[in-house]
Amino acid sequence: MDTSFEVQTPALESDREKWNKKDTPLLNAKAQKLYQALVGSLLYLMHATRPDITFAVIRLSQYTSKLREAHWLGLKRILRYLKSTAGACLMLGDVAADDKDAGLVGYFDATHTNNANRRFTCGYIFLLYGSPISWSSKVQRTIALSTTEAELMAGTEATREAIWIKGLTNGLFAMNLDNDKRGKTTEGILKCELRGDNQGSIALSMNPVYHQRTKHIDIWHCFICDMVNDGIIMVSYVPTADMLAAGLTKPLPRDTHADHCFRMGLMLYQDTPSINSAIHSAHMAIKKRKLRCEDCGNLFADENALNKHRLKKEN
């Protein structure tokens, strides 16, 4: 793949349909073994420092036993994307993020991926003072009957992770409190805010009133409601355009993908000493001339790209 063409995104929206098709023959055992080895390498990279490839890697890892040509091409596209972003790195500490003073903040989202089992894909990402420390993407274990239920399931998974992170950070800060010269205490870590883009799931987590449309939801998924009532976490609404976990549940257009990478602290270039100021200035300049879709919040470079996107959604 050293001489391959570079791409700007790890996956395309049209790739999801190609991965689900079963009209092509299965590949042989030798190709399957190589595929599994490559998936393992990409999983290590994804968990270590590259949250931007999470969705593509997790989806393609589901086809290790029934490998087809479209899945091989999907992995190759990830390698082509990694080639174009070989200098990318996560910035911890001094980041140009909106949440750098907010303590522990988590974003959770759920998207229907039109796969064969009809399950939603849920994802979450946590930022500690603006730096990403934990992220995940996986297919939900049960079939949700509504978007509200799927978002509530995603919120439950994020709540479990939030409780573990709070316990870990509180323990670390308590151990080093006496030696901390900066004067920080554990008070800034005790509060955790979860942000979602579905009004129904947020309202249900704050006030779990059972009625005809929600009484079928399993009590396991109402775990987030108890945590909110106990004051352990807070839940708030963010517009879809500001949902940082969207890239963990579905492919994003090029400009939206680049914007999400910047906001999660993944710097795609490091060719200047003043990396933070240079990237931030370039990001703001790009953002001013981008056009945003009112429905999904994706960014587009010009009117033609935005119009094509709208026509595709209408069809």
Secondary structure, 3 states (H helix, E strand, C coil): CCCCCCCCCCCCCCHHHHHHCCCCCCCCHHHHHHHHHHHHHHHHHHHHCCHHHHHHHHHHHHHCCCCCHHHHHHHHHHHHHHHHCCCCEECCCCCCCCCCCCCEEEEEEEEECCCCCCCEEEEEEEEECCEEEEEEEEECCCCCCCHHHHHHHHHHHHHHHHHHHHHHHHHHHHHCCCCCCCCCCCHHHHCEEEEECCHHHHHHHHCCCCCCCCCCCCHHHHHHHHHHHCCCEEEEECCHHHCHHHHHCCCCCHHHHHHHHHHCCEECCCCCCCHHHHHHHHHHHHHHCCEECCCCCCEECCHHHHHHHHHHHHC
